[in-house]
Amino acid sequence: MQENPSLMTGLQHRCFDFVYLDLDLAPVVMVCQKISTTVHSLSTSLCPSLASMNALVLYPLYNQHMSKIIQNILNLVFCVYYTAQVS
C-alpha cells in the first residue's frame, strides 16, 4: 500500500488503527498516585479535619480503577476526534 497509495481506502487509514491511537497514561498515573498519596498523608498529619475532603478530591487519582476509566475516556475522545478528522 505504501508503494501504491491508490490501493488504500478510507477505512485503512492509520487513524482507524486503535493500537496506534491508544494513549498510555500508566506512567503519568503512577506519578499522580504517588503525589496524591503524599498529599493525603500530609493532610492527615497536618490538618485531620480536612483529610476526609482531601481524600474525596484525590480519589480519582488515588484509585487504580478510576485512573483506568479516565484513561479510557481520554482515548475515546481522541478516537472520535481523529475519526472525525479522517472522515
C-alpha positions in Angstrom: 0.0 0.0 0.0 2.9 2.4 0.6 4.1 1.9 -3.0 0.7 2.4 -4.5 -1.4 4.8 -2.4 -4.4 4.4 -4.7 -5.0 0.9 -3.2 -5.6 2.5 0.2 -9.2 3.0 1.1 -10.6 5.4 3.8 -11.1 2.5 6.3 -7.4 1.5 6.0 -6.2 4.9 7.2 -3.7 4.8 10.2 -6.2 6.8 12.3 -8.5 3.8 12.4 -5.8 1.6 13.9 -6.8 1.8 17.6 -3.4 0.5 18.8 -1.8 3.5 17.1 -4.3 5.8 18.8 -4.1 4.3 22.3 -2.9 6.8 24.8 -1.0 5.1 27.6 -1.2 7.1 30.7 0.3 4.5 33.1 3.5 6.4 33.9 1.6 9.6 34.5 -1.0 7.8 36.6 1.7 6.2 38.8 3.3 9.6 39.4 -0.1 11.1 40.2 -0.9 8.3 42.6 2.4 8.8 44.5 1.8 12.6 44.7 -1.8 12.1 45.8 -0.7 9.6 48.5 1.9 12.0 49.8 -0.6 14.9 49.8 -3.2 12.8 51.6 -0.7 11.6 54.2 0.4 15.2 54.8 -3.1 16.5 55.1 -3.9 13.7 57.5 -1.0 14.6 59.7 -1.2 18.4 59.5 -5.0 19.0 59.4 -7.1 16.0 60.2 -10.4 17.9 59.8 -9.7 18.4 56.1 -8.3 14.9 55.5 -11.7 13.4 54.5 -12.4 16.2 52.0 -8.9 15.8 50.6 -9.4 12.1 50.2 -12.6 12.7 48.3 -11.0 15.2 45.9 -7.9 13.0 45.3 -9.9 9.7 45.0 -9.9 9.6 41.1 -6.1 9.9 41.2 -5.6 7.6 44.1 -7.8 4.7 42.9 -6.3 2.5 40.1 -9.7 1.7 38.5 -10.7 5.3 38.3 -7.5 6.2 36.6 -8.1 3.5 34.0 -11.6 4.9 33.5 -10.1 8.4 33.0 -7.5 6.9 30.5 -10.3 5.2 28.6 -12.4 8.3 28.4 -9.4 10.3 27.0 -8.8 7.5 24.5 -12.4 7.6 23.4 -12.3 11.4 23.0 -9.1 11.2 20.9 -10.5 8.4 18.8 -13.7 10.3 18.0 -11.7 13.4 17.2 -9.3 11.7 14.8 -12.0 9.6 13.2 -13.9 12.9 12.5 -10.8 14.4 11.0 -10.3 11.5 8.6 -13.9 11.3 7.6 
